[in-house]
Amino acid sequence: MGQLARLLGAEPRAEVARGDGTPYTRRMAPSDPAATGALEEIPSRDGLWPMPPGPPHEERHFTASETVRDLVIGMADGLTVPFALAAGLSGAVAGNALIVTAGLAEIAAGCVAMGLGGYLAARTDAEHYGAERRREEQEIQDFTDRERWEVAAILHRYGVRDDALRLAVDGICADRRRWVDFMMRFELELKEPMPHRAARSAMTIGGAYVVGGMIPLAPYMLMADTVSALTVSACVTAVALAGFGWLKARATGLPATRGAAQTLAIGGLAAAVAYVIAKLVGG
């Protein structure tokens, strides 16, 4: 087990016993040159030593990537498609009433369509994961030796060798559920979907679409002149795209300025293309 710890990058340590039989580990601290050769006694817990000093235990890692993806999909489409529709209609109709009516109808239809798409996609992911897990469980039951070898092959790629490799395989395969979890994660590279992911995805995408769609449509509701409303809508949509990109980048730990510029450029390009097509079709 000590070899496995060394291969996995752990600090060198040795299992010993006190006079009263209480187990403990002796650890060397290779990261501290001044402490080379110094051993300290630390109680063990099934071979796991206490957490060494470092950053706070509750490290700040972003884990809501799926929610952010849904927000990006819904908000980006909600900002660009209704804007392009309203802008395309601005040169073809005389008043804002028809533009608002068409815009609201598009937002309602888009909300349902986008939400349903997110729901079906999440359901498909969950069903795929469940099917693959059942297949893996059956393979472990029918071809136990082959599946054990696959565990060993995965660990071998990470540099685990010899006795440490056999010990690691025995430890993983000792528990059937843990064994299946390992194969799903490292062989198939599949992550178990969160419970109720499908409904949450549908609501997130649909809600973001409605919020995003109302932003470019609001000037047409509040202003009488169509040209002025188009100008304000374009400016407000651009600001909203940049602000949304900035917030998305801050949430994911990316450079905020780059995120704002990227979202503005992509959303602006999509809106421009849709606007040109609408103008060409509408004459």
Backbone bond lengths (Angstrom), bond angles and torsions (degrees), N, CA, C in turn:
res aa  C-N    CA-C-N  psi(-1)  N-CA   C-N-CA  omega(-1)  CA-C   N-CA-C  phi
1 M - - - 1.464 - - 1.518 111.05 -
2 G 1.340 115.22 -30.40 1.454 118.28 177.40 1.508 111.61 -65.05
3 Q 1.374 117.11 -34.82 1.450 120.37 177.85 1.525 110.74 -66.80
4 L 1.336 117.59 -39.98 1.457 120.79 176.67 1.513 110.88 -59.79
5 A 1.336 116.25 -42.11 1.464 119.31 179.57 1.519 110.70 -62.80
6 R 1.355 116.57 -40.92 1.458 118.57 179.51 1.518 111.30 -66.81
7 L 1.351 117.21 -39.89 1.453 120.42 -178.94 1.518 111.84 -67.02
8 L 1.302 116.84 -32.70 1.457 121.38 179.76 1.518 112.47 -87.12
9 G 1.314 117.23 6.89 1.449 120.63 174.99 1.500 115.43 88.67
10 A 1.331 118.83 11.16 1.457 120.75 179.97 1.518 109.76 -77.70
11 E 1.311 116.72 163.77 1.446 121.49 178.97 1.521 109.73 -74.34
12 P 1.343 117.96 146.47 1.465 119.51 178.97 1.516 111.11 -65.96
13 R 1.327 116.02 134.93 1.458 121.30 -179.26 1.513 107.74 -155.82
14 A 1.317 117.89 160.07 1.458 122.54 -176.17 1.514 109.80 -131.48
15 E 1.338 116.76 138.28 1.454 122.91 176.31 1.530 108.91 -82.94
16 V 1.305 116.04 124.14 1.454 121.23 178.22 1.519 107.79 -135.93
17 A 1.334 116.59 -179.28 1.468 120.49 178.60 1.512 108.85 -137.15
18 R 1.327 114.76 141.96 1.455 120.19 176.04 1.528 109.35 -75.69
19 G 1.289 114.27 176.84 1.461 119.35 179.89 1.509 112.87 -61.75
20 D 1.347 116.62 -30.53 1.462 118.84 -179.94 1.526 112.56 -88.67
21 G 1.343 115.83 5.71 1.459 119.75 177.19 1.513 114.62 89.10
22 T 1.346 119.01 -2.06 1.460 121.66 -179.67 1.528 109.76 -71.07
23 P 1.340 118.40 126.16 1.466 119.09 -178.36 1.521 111.96 -76.62
24 Y 1.298 115.58 149.15 1.453 120.75 171.23 1.519 108.33 -157.25
25 T 1.325 115.30 164.09 1.458 119.67 178.88 1.520 109.03 -111.17
26 R 1.319 114.00 148.00 1.454 119.45 175.00 1.516 107.62 -109.19
27 R 1.317 117.37 125.05 1.442 121.65 -172.68 1.519 111.10 -117.78
28 M 1.344 115.79 140.06 1.442 121.57 169.58 1.514 107.36 -101.81
29 A 1.285 118.50 146.79 1.462 122.79 -178.79 1.518 109.23 -106.96
30 P 1.359 118.47 86.70 1.452 120.58 -176.45 1.516 113.38 -67.10
31 S 1.349 118.04 -20.34 1.451 119.66 -179.58 1.514 112.25 -75.27
32 D 1.324 118.67 -10.87 1.453 122.50 -179.62 1.526 108.18 -115.35
33 P 1.348 118.22 98.92 1.465 119.64 -177.30 1.515 113.25 -57.58
34 A 1.332 116.17 -33.21 1.461 118.45 -178.16 1.512 112.14 -69.15
35 A 1.324 116.20 -18.52 1.467 119.62 -177.31 1.522 112.12 -102.29
36 T 1.348 117.41 9.11 1.450 120.19 -179.95 1.519 109.71 -59.63
37 G 1.289 115.75 130.55 1.458 120.72 -179.11 1.508 113.25 92.89
38 A 1.349 117.02 -12.67 1.457 119.76 179.90 1.515 109.57 -88.57
39 L 1.298 117.35 133.71 1.460 123.46 179.96 1.516 109.33 -113.88
40 E 1.316 116.09 141.07 1.455 119.49 176.44 1.515 109.05 -128.86
41 E 1.300 116.06 144.85 1.449 122.03 -176.89 1.526 109.78 -92.61
42 I 1.330 115.40 124.38 1.450 120.85 -178.73 1.521 108.44 -131.22
43 P 1.330 118.92 127.23 1.463 120.50 178.80 1.527 110.55 -59.46
44 S 1.331 116.48 143.34 1.456 120.65 179.91 1.521 110.20 -103.01
45 R 1.334 115.70 155.99 1.461 122.08 176.36 1.519 106.92 -131.49
46 D 1.315 116.67 93.78 1.457 122.02 -174.78 1.520 111.19 55.59
47 G 1.322 116.46 37.28 1.450 120.66 177.82 1.518 114.35 86.13
48 L 1.346 119.20 -6.13 1.456 122.13 179.95 1.521 109.42 -96.08
49 W 1.316 116.05 119.36 1.463 120.20 -178.50 1.533 110.30 -82.58
50 P 1.326 117.89 162.26 1.468 120.54 -179.92 1.520 111.73 -60.01
51 M 1.323 115.89 153.21 1.452 121.80 -179.22 1.527 110.33 -64.41
52 P 1.331 119.67 125.20 1.465 121.73 179.78 1.519 110.94 -73.57
53 P 1.337 116.71 167.42 1.469 119.76 178.66 1.523 110.60 -60.64
54 G 1.315 115.70 150.07 1.452 120.67 -179.12 1.506 110.31 173.82
55 P 1.337 116.95 -155.35 1.469 119.56 178.03 1.515 110.39 -66.37
56 P 1.345 117.61 166.85 1.467 120.44 178.69 1.522 110.73 -53.29
57 H 1.341 115.44 145.71 1.462 120.16 -176.05 1.527 111.35 -59.54
58 E 1.327 117.15 -38.36 1.462 120.73 177.64 1.525 108.32 -87.69
59 E 1.326 115.21 78.17 1.446 120.27 -178.17 1.525 109.96 -67.93
60 R 1.332 115.53 148.67 1.454 120.61 -176.70 1.523 109.30 -90.17
61 H 1.324 115.41 96.86 1.458 121.95 175.55 1.516 107.90 -121.25
62 F 1.325 115.39 141.37 1.455 119.33 -179.62 1.522 109.17 -82.04
63 T 1.325 117.80 123.89 1.463 121.60 -175.22 1.525 112.74 -123.14
64 A 1.327 118.15 4.59 1.472 120.52 -176.99 1.523 111.06 -103.73
65 S 1.328 117.69 42.07 1.462 121.09 -175.01 1.524 111.47 -63.33
66 E 1.334 118.53 -36.50 1.461 120.60 -179.03 1.521 111.36 -66.65
67 T 1.330 116.79 -40.18 1.460 119.94 177.91 1.515 111.03 -65.16
68 V 1.332 116.81 -43.09 1.459 120.19 178.31 1.529 110.28 -62.68
69 R 1.335 116.96 -39.96 1.465 119.92 177.88 1.526 110.78 -59.94
70 D 1.337 117.03 -42.91 1.460 120.35 178.83 1.528 111.13 -64.96
71 L 1.328 116.36 -41.34 1.467 119.66 178.28 1.517 110.97 -63.19
72 V 1.329 116.63 -41.76 1.457 120.41 179.90 1.524 110.43 -62.60
73 I 1.341 116.32 -46.05 1.468 120.12 -179.41 1.522 110.88 -60.67
74 G 1.346 116.64 -50.17 1.452 119.84 -177.20 1.512 113.41 -68.24
75 M 1.333 117.44 -45.89 1.457 120.35 -176.34 1.522 111.77 -69.53
76 A 1.321 117.27 -42.35 1.461 119.85 -178.89 1.524 111.23 -62.40
77 D 1.330 117.23 -45.98 1.464 119.58 177.89 1.520 111.41 -67.07
78 G 1.343 116.39 -39.04 1.454 119.79 -179.75 1.517 113.08 -64.06
79 L 1.319 117.21 -32.80 1.460 120.66 179.20 1.528 112.20 -77.36
80 T 1.318 116.82 -39.11 1.465 119.62 -171.30 1.528 113.88 -87.04
81 V 1.335 118.17 -46.02 1.468 119.63 -173.47 1.532 112.30 -67.52
82 P 1.335 120.10 -51.48 1.469 117.96 177.65 1.531 113.16 -61.52
83 F 1.335 116.73 -35.01 1.468 118.60 177.20 1.522 110.82 -61.99
84 A 1.334 116.42 -47.00 1.460 119.97 -179.38 1.523 111.22 -63.54
85 L 1.338 116.92 -39.42 1.462 119.94 178.43 1.520 110.67 -63.13
86 A 1.322 116.75 -48.79 1.464 120.44 -179.16 1.523 111.17 -64.28
87 A 1.335 116.59 -40.49 1.462 119.31 179.46 1.518 110.97 -66.03
88 G 1.331 117.14 -40.33 1.455 119.68 178.60 1.514 112.73 -65.32
89 L 1.336 116.75 -35.58 1.465 120.20 179.02 1.522 112.08 -76.66
90 S 1.329 116.94 -19.50 1.463 119.58 -175.48 1.526 111.87 -61.91
91 G 1.308 117.68 -33.16 1.462 119.27 179.64 1.508 113.63 -89.58
92 A 1.324 116.72 -2.89 1.467 118.99 -175.45 1.523 113.22 -110.55
93 V 1.315 118.99 -19.00 1.462 121.73 -178.13 1.518 109.43 -123.68
94 A 1.314 115.09 160.36 1.457 119.82 -174.23 1.519 113.26 -88.38
95 G 1.316 118.89 -31.85 1.446 120.43 -174.14 1.519 113.06 -121.69
96 N 1.335 114.49 166.77 1.456 119.66 -178.64 1.525 113.06 -82.74
97 A 1.323 117.54 -15.80 1.459 119.22 -175.67 1.527 111.04 -61.77
98 L 1.329 116.05 -44.41 1.464 119.15 -179.81 1.530 110.54 -67.84
99 I 1.334 116.81 -36.99 1.462 120.57 178.93 1.523 110.23 -62.83
100 V 1.337 116.54 -44.50 1.459 120.48 -179.94 1.525 110.38 -64.78
101 T 1.339 116.26 -43.21 1.465 119.56 179.97 1.524 111.18 -61.13
102 A 1.337 116.05 -46.95 1.461 119.95 179.19 1.525 110.91 -65.26
103 G 1.320 116.02 -38.25 1.466 119.49 179.77 1.519 112.32 -65.22
104 L 1.333 116.95 -43.72 1.462 120.00 178.87 1.527 111.31 -65.31
105 A 1.328 116.43 -39.10 1.467 119.15 177.94 1.531 110.43 -63.77
106 E 1.327 115.95 -40.52 1.465 119.29 179.19 1.520 111.15 -66.63
107 I 1.330 117.67 -39.47 1.463 120.94 178.80 1.528 110.34 -63.60
108 A 1.331 116.88 -43.37 1.467 119.97 178.91 1.523 111.20 -63.02
109 A 1.325 116.00 -46.74 1.462 119.22 -179.77 1.530 110.83 -66.09
110 G 1.323 116.18 -41.27 1.456 119.48 -179.97 1.512 112.56 -65.77
111 C 1.340 116.67 -38.05 1.462 120.62 178.21 1.523 110.76 -60.84
112 V 1.334 116.06 -46.10 1.467 120.18 -179.75 1.522 110.54 -65.86
113 A 1.335 116.33 -46.06 1.460 119.95 -177.08 1.523 111.62 -65.39
114 M 1.325 117.29 -45.19 1.462 120.68 -178.62 1.525 110.57 -68.29
115 G 1.335 116.77 -41.91 1.463 119.71 178.61 1.508 111.81 -63.73
116 L 1.327 116.44 -42.51 1.462 119.90 178.33 1.528 110.80 -64.52
117 G 1.330 116.68 -39.43 1.452 119.83 177.58 1.516 112.03 -62.15
118 G 1.336 116.41 -42.91 1.458 119.30 177.41 1.514 112.59 -64.90
119 Y 1.334 116.09 -38.27 1.470 120.20 178.73 1.524 110.82 -63.68
120 L 1.321 116.97 -47.70 1.465 120.66 -178.30 1.528 110.99 -65.68
121 A 1.331 117.01 -37.78 1.460 119.65 178.90 1.519 111.10 -64.41
122 A 1.343 116.79 -44.17 1.459 119.99 179.50 1.525 111.57 -67.07
123 R 1.338 117.23 -38.85 1.467 120.27 177.00 1.528 110.84 -63.43
124 T 1.324 116.17 -39.11 1.461 119.94 178.77 1.517 110.92 -64.34
125 D 1.334 116.93 -41.23 1.466 120.38 177.49 1.527 111.09 -61.05
126 A 1.339 116.36 -44.39 1.457 120.28 -179.26 1.527 111.29 -65.44
127 E 1.325 117.12 -42.08 1.463 120.17 179.48 1.524 111.00 -67.10
128 H 1.305 117.28 -38.01 1.466 120.67 177.64 1.521 110.92 -64.45
129 Y 1.328 116.58 -43.36 1.465 119.81 178.71 1.523 110.50 -62.59
130 G 1.329 116.79 -44.39 1.462 119.53 -179.70 1.517 112.51 -62.72
131 A 1.338 116.61 -41.11 1.462 119.78 179.61 1.525 111.24 -65.42
132 E 1.330 116.74 -42.22 1.457 120.09 -179.73 1.526 111.19 -68.19
133 R 1.315 117.18 -34.73 1.465 119.63 178.62 1.521 110.66 -67.16
134 R 1.340 116.66 -43.17 1.465 119.45 177.88 1.527 111.01 -63.15
135 R 1.326 117.13 -37.72 1.469 119.99 178.19 1.522 110.60 -66.16
136 E 1.340 116.32 -39.60 1.466 119.84 179.70 1.522 110.90 -67.05
137 E 1.327 116.82 -39.99 1.465 119.94 177.49 1.528 111.01 -61.71
138 Q 1.328 116.94 -40.76 1.456 120.78 179.05 1.525 111.08 -67.12
139 E 1.315 117.54 -39.59 1.466 120.51 179.15 1.522 111.27 -65.59
140 I 1.329 117.26 -37.55 1.460 119.85 177.43 1.521 110.51 -64.97
141 Q 1.320 116.29 -36.56 1.470 119.61 179.04 1.534 111.72 -72.15
142 D 1.329 116.86 -39.55 1.470 120.31 -174.72 1.526 113.34 -86.31
143 F 1.332 116.65 -33.58 1.468 121.06 -175.01 1.532 109.49 -129.17
144 T 1.316 115.11 61.89 1.462 120.88 -173.31 1.524 111.97 -58.95
145 D 1.306 117.40 -47.83 1.463 120.57 -177.58 1.523 111.21 -63.20
146 R 1.315 116.87 -40.82 1.469 119.92 179.16 1.524 111.00 -64.89
147 E 1.322 117.07 -41.21 1.456 120.26 179.59 1.528 111.57 -67.83
148 R 1.336 117.46 -35.63 1.460 120.12 174.57 1.534 110.25 -62.82
149 W 1.327 115.64 -40.72 1.460 118.63 177.92 1.529 111.17 -62.96
150 E 1.335 117.48 -37.67 1.462 120.37 178.75 1.519 111.03 -65.01
151 V 1.344 117.23 -37.73 1.470 119.46 173.86 1.519 110.39 -60.24
152 A 1.330 116.07 -45.39 1.458 120.65 179.44 1.525 111.09 -62.05
153 A 1.335 117.36 -40.05 1.463 120.76 -179.54 1.522 111.21 -64.86
154 I 1.337 116.95 -38.56 1.464 120.23 178.26 1.522 110.28 -64.94
155 L 1.337 117.23 -48.07 1.452 120.70 179.45 1.526 111.18 -63.98
156 H 1.335 116.74 -34.60 1.461 120.83 179.36 1.523 110.72 -61.82
157 R 1.323 116.94 -36.23 1.467 120.18 177.51 1.515 111.62 -64.30
158 Y 1.323 117.45 -25.93 1.457 121.57 178.69 1.527 112.19 -90.13
159 G 1.313 117.69 7.10 1.457 121.12 174.00 1.508 115.94 92.45
160 V 1.331 118.52 10.58 1.463 121.42 178.34 1.526 108.05 -83.11
161 R 1.321 117.84 130.56 1.458 121.56 -172.73 1.531 111.31 -134.26
162 D 1.349 114.86 162.40 1.460 124.95 167.03 1.530 112.50 53.58
163 D 1.351 115.95 -132.91 1.466 120.25 -176.01 1.524 111.62 -61.80
164 A 1.319 115.91 -36.81 1.466 118.51 178.70 1.525 110.81 -61.85
165 L 1.321 117.58 -36.65 1.455 121.44 178.72 1.523 111.05 -64.59
166 R 1.326 116.95 -45.63 1.468 120.29 179.62 1.522 111.47 -64.75
167 L 1.318 116.35 -40.19 1.464 119.26 178.40 1.529 111.30 -64.62
168 A 1.323 116.30 -41.30 1.464 119.65 -179.71 1.524 110.81 -65.64
169 V 1.322 117.66 -42.48 1.465 121.13 178.52 1.524 110.65 -62.22
170 D 1.340 116.58 -44.60 1.462 119.79 178.38 1.519 111.29 -60.68
171 G 1.340 116.75 -40.53 1.457 119.87 -179.47 1.513 112.80 -66.22
172 I 1.337 117.24 -41.00 1.466 120.53 -179.75 1.522 111.09 -70.58
173 C 1.332 117.05 -42.42 1.465 121.08 -175.10 1.526 112.91 -80.86
174 A 1.321 118.13 -5.69 1.459 120.04 179.41 1.519 111.91 -68.23
175 D 1.320 116.79 -25.72 1.461 121.35 -179.89 1.519 108.24 -119.02
176 R 1.343 117.33 120.29 1.455 121.29 -173.57 1.531 112.08 -62.47
177 R 1.321 117.92 -42.52 1.460 120.28 -179.48 1.522 110.71 -65.47
178 R 1.316 116.39 -43.90 1.463 119.89 178.61 1.530 110.52 -63.09
179 W 1.332 115.61 -36.52 1.458 120.91 178.37 1.534 110.46 -62.05
180 V 1.321 116.43 -47.82 1.463 120.58 179.64 1.529 110.25 -64.12
181 D 1.330 117.09 -42.37 1.469 120.47 177.97 1.523 110.79 -57.70
182 F 1.323 116.16 -42.70 1.462 121.00 -179.77 1.523 110.83 -62.37
183 M 1.320 117.34 -44.83 1.463 120.85 -178.61 1.533 110.96 -67.96
184 M 1.309 117.10 -38.23 1.462 119.37 178.49 1.526 111.06 -64.02
185 R 1.326 115.43 -38.55 1.464 119.27 -176.03 1.523 112.59 -79.44
186 F 1.326 117.77 -43.74 1.451 120.18 -170.28 1.527 113.79 -102.53
187 E 1.333 118.54 -24.86 1.454 119.39 176.44 1.520 110.95 -90.44
188 L 1.330 116.78 -51.69 1.453 121.05 -176.88 1.517 113.25 -91.33
189 E 1.343 117.01 -14.26 1.464 122.81 179.74 1.526 110.69 55.65
190 L 1.330 115.24 45.95 1.455 121.74 177.94 1.525 109.63 -114.21
191 K 1.301 115.85 137.91 1.461 122.10 178.62 1.518 108.87 -107.84
192 E 1.329 115.74 135.28 1.468 119.56 -179.02 1.521 110.39 -64.56
193 P 1.339 118.19 125.16 1.467 120.41 179.32 1.523 111.35 -63.95
194 M 1.311 115.26 150.55 1.458 120.44 177.40 1.527 109.90 -70.25
195 P 1.349 116.79 147.65 1.470 119.61 176.34 1.531 110.94 -59.84
196 H 1.315 116.55 143.08 1.473 123.06 179.12 1.524 111.93 59.58
197 R 1.323 116.86 25.13 1.454 121.10 -179.74 1.525 111.54 -62.65
198 A 1.327 117.94 -38.86 1.456 121.43 -175.51 1.529 111.23 -63.08
199 A 1.333 117.31 -49.57 1.468 120.34 -179.47 1.521 111.27 -65.28
200 R 1.331 116.46 -39.66 1.461 119.83 179.67 1.528 110.96 -65.35
201 S 1.336 116.23 -39.21 1.459 119.92 178.85 1.518 111.14 -64.77
202 A 1.321 116.99 -42.39 1.463 120.77 -179.88 1.522 111.20 -62.23
203 M 1.323 116.86 -45.48 1.467 119.94 -179.33 1.523 111.37 -66.80
204 T 1.346 116.95 -39.16 1.461 120.14 -179.06 1.519 111.23 -65.71
205 I 1.336 116.84 -48.60 1.459 120.04 -178.76 1.531 110.76 -65.85
206 G 1.345 117.04 -46.39 1.455 119.77 -179.57 1.512 112.63 -63.37
207 G 1.334 116.91 -44.11 1.461 119.57 178.75 1.513 112.48 -64.47
208 A 1.324 117.32 -42.10 1.465 120.49 178.48 1.522 110.97 -64.00
209 Y 1.317 116.92 -35.48 1.468 120.15 178.93 1.526 110.75 -64.90
210 V 1.331 116.50 -42.79 1.470 120.01 -179.99 1.531 109.95 -64.28
211 V 1.327 116.66 -46.96 1.465 119.81 -179.55 1.524 110.84 -61.47
212 G 1.338 115.70 -46.41 1.456 118.40 179.24 1.509 112.63 -64.73
213 G 1.336 118.20 -37.83 1.452 120.56 -177.87 1.514 114.23 -70.26
214 M 1.322 117.75 -29.85 1.456 120.44 -179.59 1.530 112.15 -72.49
215 I 1.314 117.53 -22.20 1.475 119.90 -177.60 1.526 111.61 -65.58
216 P 1.338 120.74 -54.17 1.463 118.50 179.11 1.532 113.41 -72.10
217 L 1.318 117.89 -19.25 1.464 120.35 -178.87 1.522 112.63 -85.69
218 A 1.332 117.68 -21.71 1.464 121.34 -175.97 1.525 113.16 -57.97
219 P 1.345 121.39 -43.63 1.471 119.39 179.37 1.519 113.73 -58.07
220 Y 1.319 118.22 -34.23 1.467 120.75 178.42 1.521 111.22 -69.26
221 M 1.325 117.46 -25.53 1.461 121.23 177.10 1.522 111.35 -78.57
222 L 1.335 116.90 -30.30 1.456 120.90 -171.95 1.520 113.60 -100.38
223 M 1.323 117.85 -14.64 1.466 120.84 -175.61 1.521 109.72 -120.50
224 A 1.329 115.92 150.23 1.468 121.26 -178.72 1.515 112.27 -90.33
225 D 1.322 117.34 -34.83 1.464 121.00 -176.64 1.529 109.94 -82.72
226 T 1.315 116.56 127.27 1.462 121.08 -175.62 1.517 112.04 -68.89
227 V 1.326 118.00 -43.02 1.465 120.88 -178.87 1.521 110.69 -63.68
228 S 1.328 116.78 -44.02 1.464 119.69 178.42 1.525 111.01 -63.99
229 A 1.329 115.52 -40.26 1.462 118.95 178.82 1.526 110.88 -63.49
230 L 1.342 117.28 -38.28 1.462 120.51 178.20 1.521 111.00 -63.76
231 T 1.327 117.19 -42.07 1.463 120.84 179.78 1.517 111.34 -64.33
232 V 1.323 116.25 -46.47 1.466 119.86 179.10 1.528 110.29 -64.91
233 S 1.334 117.01 -40.69 1.461 120.28 179.93 1.526 111.13 -61.48
234 A 1.323 117.08 -41.42 1.462 120.09 179.13 1.526 110.78 -63.49
235 C 1.328 116.70 -43.94 1.475 120.18 -179.59 1.525 111.42 -66.18
236 V 1.333 116.44 -44.83 1.461 120.27 -179.13 1.533 110.68 -64.85
237 T 1.326 116.82 -39.95 1.462 120.17 179.34 1.524 110.79 -64.73
238 A 1.327 116.53 -40.80 1.469 120.04 178.49 1.524 111.12 -62.94
239 V 1.328 116.50 -44.09 1.463 120.09 178.50 1.525 110.60 -63.94
240 A 1.347 116.09 -41.08 1.464 119.88 -179.97 1.528 111.14 -64.66
241 L 1.330 117.92 -40.77 1.458 120.82 177.94 1.521 111.24 -62.91
242 A 1.338 116.09 -44.28 1.466 119.35 179.37 1.532 110.94 -65.82
243 G 1.327 116.73 -42.82 1.460 119.39 179.02 1.510 112.59 -65.51
244 F 1.322 116.36 -39.58 1.456 119.85 177.98 1.518 110.80 -65.05
245 G 1.320 117.40 -41.70 1.461 120.28 176.87 1.508 112.20 -63.50
246 W 1.320 116.77 -36.77 1.473 120.86 179.13 1.527 110.41 -65.81
247 L 1.340 116.74 -45.99 1.461 120.49 179.50 1.526 111.25 -64.61
248 K 1.344 116.65 -41.06 1.455 120.19 179.43 1.529 110.23 -61.96
249 A 1.328 116.81 -43.21 1.463 119.94 179.94 1.525 111.55 -65.61
250 R 1.317 117.58 -41.19 1.464 120.29 178.32 1.524 111.04 -63.76
251 A 1.323 116.92 -38.29 1.462 120.27 -178.84 1.514 112.15 -68.01
252 T 1.325 116.64 -33.33 1.460 120.53 -177.63 1.515 113.37 -96.18
253 G 1.330 118.27 0.56 1.457 120.81 177.51 1.509 114.48 82.69
254 L 1.334 118.90 13.81 1.454 122.48 179.44 1.530 109.94 -92.83
255 P 1.331 117.88 164.05 1.469 119.84 176.98 1.524 111.18 -57.95
256 A 1.333 116.06 124.62 1.464 120.21 -173.24 1.525 112.06 -65.75
257 T 1.335 117.43 -40.70 1.466 120.28 -178.34 1.515 111.08 -64.15
258 R 1.332 116.13 -44.13 1.459 119.34 179.53 1.527 110.84 -64.37
259 G 1.340 117.16 -39.21 1.458 120.20 178.82 1.515 111.83 -63.23
260 A 1.348 116.86 -41.48 1.463 120.05 178.99 1.522 111.42 -64.96
261 A 1.343 116.45 -45.57 1.465 119.79 -179.22 1.522 111.40 -65.33
262 Q 1.316 116.73 -39.60 1.462 120.63 -178.72 1.520 110.81 -65.12
263 T 1.331 116.91 -47.65 1.460 120.35 -179.51 1.520 111.31 -64.73
264 L 1.333 117.02 -39.55 1.464 120.50 178.48 1.527 110.93 -63.90
265 A 1.337 116.48 -42.42 1.463 119.86 -178.50 1.530 111.27 -66.70
266 I 1.338 116.31 -46.47 1.474 119.55 -178.16 1.521 110.95 -67.91
267 G 1.326 116.51 -46.80 1.463 119.64 179.39 1.516 111.79 -64.86
268 G 1.335 116.77 -40.34 1.462 119.86 178.40 1.517 112.11 -63.79
269 L 1.344 115.88 -40.28 1.467 119.40 178.33 1.524 110.95 -64.24
270 A 1.339 116.16 -44.01 1.463 119.36 179.00 1.529 111.30 -62.54
271 A 1.323 117.07 -42.60 1.460 120.49 179.54 1.526 111.11 -65.55
272 A 1.332 116.78 -39.22 1.463 120.24 -179.89 1.521 111.17 -65.20
273 V 1.333 116.62 -43.46 1.463 120.06 179.13 1.526 110.52 -62.56
274 A 1.348 115.95 -46.11 1.466 119.08 179.47 1.526 111.25 -63.07
275 Y 1.326 116.94 -37.60 1.471 120.90 -179.55 1.528 110.30 -65.87
276 V 1.339 117.89 -44.29 1.463 121.41 179.83 1.529 110.51 -62.15
277 I 1.342 116.03 -43.28 1.469 119.52 179.74 1.521 110.27 -63.15
278 A 1.355 116.04 -42.89 1.470 119.56 179.79 1.531 111.27 -62.78
279 K 1.321 117.04 -39.74 1.466 120.68 179.51 1.529 110.95 -67.27
280 L 1.354 115.84 -39.85 1.467 119.02 -179.59 1.525 110.75 -66.86
281 V 1.325 116.36 -42.17 1.464 120.02 -179.72 1.522 111.08 -69.49
282 G 1.355 116.24 -40.15 1.458 120.48 -177.67 1.507 113.42 -80.47
283 G 1.331 116.81 -9.20 1.454 120.23 179.69 1.509 111.47 80.69
